[in-house]
Amino acid sequence: MDAQSSPIRFTREAFFQGARVMMPLMPGMWLFGLAFGAASAQKGFSWLEAGLSSGLIFAGLAQMVALEGWRQDWTVPSLLALAVLTFTVNMRHLLMAASMRPWFAPLPAWKSYPTLFFLADNNWAATMRYYSQGGRDAGFFVGSGAFTWLMWVLSSMAGQVIGGGLPDPKAVAIDLVVPAFFIAMLVPNWKGRREAIGWGVAAVVSVGASFIVPGWWFIFIGAVSGAVAGGFVDDKPR
């Protein structure tokens, strides 16, 4: 029976297993959340507004990018520019969600789409590793995502309370938390030298695009380039 015809299980054991897998990554998540909370305080956010931002949006990188363009007086063009900017940063989630279709396709839309609210970079990587190892319990994805969501919201509010007490993030290398976080998630998914082509293309193209294309388009350009390159590599000759 293939994955799309198999019933999807959801157990409490897998839910807590997913949460436990996320625990080693939480120190980095907390640093990132504290940095976002402190930055939001400098923009005039209350602790409740910082918590609501993280709880409703749940997109750390996009939230940080949005804060850079945050202003007190808004116009329609500035709102549209911010919407396009955050949409661009989050376009990678389209590819991430698509990669989960072989597993979640049997679910009706009213179940699968709300479940994807918990889709984040760290729990997506852990979930795909779990799936590649034969795991099929959807509780793992929800548990890892729910735990990540909770820690992100709490760390954001804590950072806002601390407020301006944090120094410049670059001075304490908090700006390195995000790339280190992603590298830590990618390494366990290494399956051999074939992976190096897609990952290498994504890295080279995104870095090159960051010097050529303004804004945050390099994220999407690198992701698509790596996916296309990886697709050709995975197309094994008969």
C-alpha positions as CSV (number, residue, x, y, z in Angstrom):
1,M,0.0,0.0,0.0
2,D,1.5,3.4,-1.0
3,A,1.7,6.5,1.2
4,Q,-1.2,8.2,-0.5
5,S,-3.6,5.3,0.1
6,S,-2.5,4.6,3.6
7,P,-4.6,6.0,6.5
8,I,-2.8,8.7,8.4
9,R,-2.4,8.0,12.1
10,F,-2.2,10.5,14.9
11,T,-1.1,9.3,18.3
12,R,-0.1,11.0,21.5
13,E,3.2,9.1,21.6
14,A,4.2,10.6,18.2
15,F,3.1,14.0,19.3
16,F,5.4,14.0,22.3
17,Q,8.2,12.4,20.3
18,G,8.1,15.3,17.8
19,A,8.2,17.8,20.7
20,R,11.2,16.0,22.3
21,V,13.1,16.1,19.0
22,M,12.8,19.9,18.9
23,M,14.2,20.4,22.4
24,P,17.9,20.5,21.4
25,L,17.1,23.3,19.0
26,M,15.3,25.5,21.5
27,P,18.3,27.4,22.8
28,G,18.8,28.8,19.3
29,M,15.1,29.4,18.9
30,W,15.0,31.3,22.2
31,L,17.9,33.6,21.2
32,F,16.1,34.3,17.9
33,G,12.8,35.0,19.7
34,L,14.5,37.2,22.3
35,A,16.1,39.2,19.5
36,F,12.8,39.6,17.8
37,G,11.0,40.6,21.0
38,A,13.7,43.2,21.8
39,A,13.5,44.6,18.2
40,S,9.7,44.8,18.5
41,A,10.0,46.7,21.7
42,Q,12.1,49.3,20.0
43,K,9.4,49.6,17.4
44,G,6.8,50.3,20.1
45,F,5.2,46.9,20.4
46,S,3.7,45.9,23.7
47,W,4.5,42.4,25.1
48,L,1.0,41.4,24.0
49,E,1.4,42.7,20.5
50,A,4.8,40.9,20.2
51,G,3.1,37.7,21.4
52,L,0.2,38.0,19.0
53,S,2.6,38.7,16.1
54,S,4.5,35.5,16.8
55,G,1.4,33.5,17.6
56,L,-0.7,34.5,14.6
57,I,2.0,34.9,12.0
58,F,4.5,32.2,13.3
59,A,7.2,33.1,10.7
60,G,10.3,34.2,12.5
61,L,12.4,35.4,9.5
62,A,9.5,37.2,7.9
63,Q,8.6,38.9,11.2
64,M,12.2,40.1,11.5
65,V,12.2,41.4,7.9
66,A,8.8,43.1,8.5
67,L,10.2,44.9,11.6
68,E,12.9,46.5,9.4
69,G,10.3,48.2,7.3
70,W,7.9,48.9,10.2
71,R,6.7,52.5,10.5
72,Q,4.3,54.5,12.6
73,D,2.5,56.2,9.7
74,W,1.2,53.8,7.1
75,T,0.1,54.4,3.5
76,V,-1.5,52.0,1.1
77,P,1.8,51.7,-1.0
78,S,3.8,51.0,2.1
79,L,1.4,48.3,3.3
80,L,1.5,46.7,-0.1
81,A,5.3,46.8,-0.2
82,L,5.5,45.2,3.3
83,A,3.0,42.5,2.1
84,V,5.1,41.7,-1.0
85,L,8.2,41.6,1.1
86,T,6.9,39.2,3.6
87,F,5.3,37.1,0.9
88,T,8.6,36.8,-0.9
89,V,10.4,35.7,2.2
90,N,7.8,33.0,3.0
91,M,7.5,31.7,-0.6
92,R,9.8,28.9,0.4
93,H,6.9,27.4,2.4
94,L,5.2,26.6,-0.8
95,L,7.9,24.2,-1.7
96,M,8.1,22.8,1.8
97,A,4.4,22.2,1.9
98,A,4.4,20.6,-1.5
99,S,7.1,18.2,-0.3
100,M,4.7,16.9,2.3
101,R,1.9,16.2,-0.1
102,P,2.8,12.4,-0.6
103,W,2.1,12.0,3.1
104,F,-0.8,14.3,3.8
105,A,-2.7,14.0,0.5
106,P,-5.2,11.5,1.9
107,L,-6.4,14.1,4.5
108,P,-9.4,16.3,3.6
109,A,-8.6,20.0,3.0
110,W,-10.3,21.0,6.3
111,K,-7.7,18.9,8.2
112,S,-4.6,19.2,6.1
113,Y,-4.5,23.0,5.7
114,P,-5.0,23.9,9.3
115,T,-2.3,21.4,10.2
116,L,0.1,23.2,8.0
117,F,-0.2,26.3,10.2
118,F,2.6,24.6,12.3
119,L,4.9,24.4,9.3
120,A,8.3,25.9,10.2
121,D,11.8,25.4,8.9
122,N,13.0,23.4,11.8
123,N,10.1,21.0,12.3
124,W,9.7,20.6,8.6
125,A,13.3,19.3,8.3
126,A,12.8,17.0,11.3
127,T,9.5,15.7,10.0
128,M,10.9,15.0,6.5
129,R,13.7,13.1,8.2
130,Y,11.2,11.2,10.3
131,Y,9.2,10.4,7.1
132,S,12.3,9.2,5.2
133,Q,13.0,6.8,8.0
134,G,9.5,5.2,7.6
135,G,7.5,7.3,10.1
136,R,3.9,7.9,9.1
137,D,2.3,9.3,12.3
138,A,1.1,12.9,11.7
139,G,1.3,13.5,15.5
140,F,5.1,13.9,15.0
141,F,4.6,16.9,12.7
142,V,1.9,18.5,14.9
143,G,3.8,17.9,18.1
144,S,7.1,19.3,16.8
145,G,5.3,22.3,15.3
146,A,3.2,23.0,18.3
147,F,6.2,22.9,20.7
148,T,8.1,25.2,18.3
149,W,5.2,27.6,18.2
150,L,4.9,27.7,22.0
151,M,8.6,28.4,22.5
152,W,8.6,31.1,19.8
153,V,5.7,32.9,21.3
154,L,7.1,32.8,24.8
155,S,10.6,33.9,23.8
156,S,9.1,36.7,21.7
157,M,7.2,38.1,24.7
158,A,10.2,37.6,27.0
159,G,12.4,39.5,24.6
160,Q,9.9,42.4,24.5
161,V,9.9,42.5,28.3
162,I,13.6,42.7,28.3
163,G,13.2,45.4,25.6
164,G,16.2,47.5,24.9
165,G,18.3,45.6,27.4
166,L,19.8,43.4,24.7
167,P,22.8,44.8,22.9
168,D,23.1,45.1,19.1
169,P,22.3,41.5,17.9
170,K,25.4,41.5,15.7
171,A,27.6,42.4,18.7
172,V,26.7,39.1,20.3
173,A,26.5,37.2,17.0
174,I,22.7,36.6,17.2
175,D,22.6,37.3,13.5
176,L,24.4,33.9,13.1
177,V,21.7,32.0,14.9
178,V,19.5,31.7,11.8
179,P,22.1,30.2,9.4
180,A,23.5,28.0,12.2
181,F,19.9,26.9,13.0
182,F,19.3,25.9,9.3
183,I,22.7,24.1,9.0
184,A,21.9,22.1,12.1
185,M,18.6,21.0,10.5
186,L,20.1,20.2,7.1
187,V,23.1,18.0,8.3
188,P,21.0,15.1,9.6
189,N,19.2,15.0,6.2
190,W,22.4,14.3,4.3
191,K,22.0,11.2,2.3
192,G,25.2,11.2,0.3
193,R,27.1,13.2,-2.3
194,R,24.1,13.5,-4.5
195,E,22.6,15.9,-2.0
196,A,25.6,18.2,-2.4
197,I,24.5,19.3,-5.9
198,G,21.1,20.6,-4.9
199,W,22.4,22.2,-1.7
200,G,25.4,23.6,-3.4
201,V,23.5,25.2,-6.2
202,A,21.0,26.7,-3.7
203,A,23.8,28.2,-1.6
204,V,25.8,29.6,-4.5
205,V,22.8,31.0,-6.3
206,S,21.3,32.6,-3.2
207,V,24.5,34.2,-2.1
208,G,25.1,35.5,-5.7
209,A,21.6,36.8,-6.0
210,S,21.9,38.6,-2.7
211,F,24.5,40.9,-4.3
212,I,22.6,41.4,-7.5
213,V,18.9,41.5,-6.7
214,P,17.6,44.0,-4.1
215,G,15.5,42.9,-1.1
216,W,15.0,39.3,-0.1
217,W,14.4,37.7,-3.5
218,F,17.6,35.8,-3.1
219,I,15.8,33.4,-0.7
220,F,13.3,32.3,-3.2
221,I,15.7,32.3,-6.1
222,G,18.1,30.1,-4.2
223,A,15.4,27.7,-3.1
224,V,14.0,27.3,-6.6
225,S,17.4,26.8,-8.1
226,G,18.4,24.2,-5.6
227,A,15.1,22.4,-6.1
228,V,15.4,22.3,-9.8
229,A,19.0,21.1,-9.6
230,G,18.1,18.5,-7.1
231,G,15.2,17.3,-9.4
232,F,17.6,16.7,-12.2
233,V,20.0,14.8,-10.0
234,D,17.2,12.6,-8.6
235,D,16.0,11.7,-12.0
236,K,18.1,8.5,-12.2
237,P,18.8,7.2,-15.7
238,R,17.1,4.0,-16.6
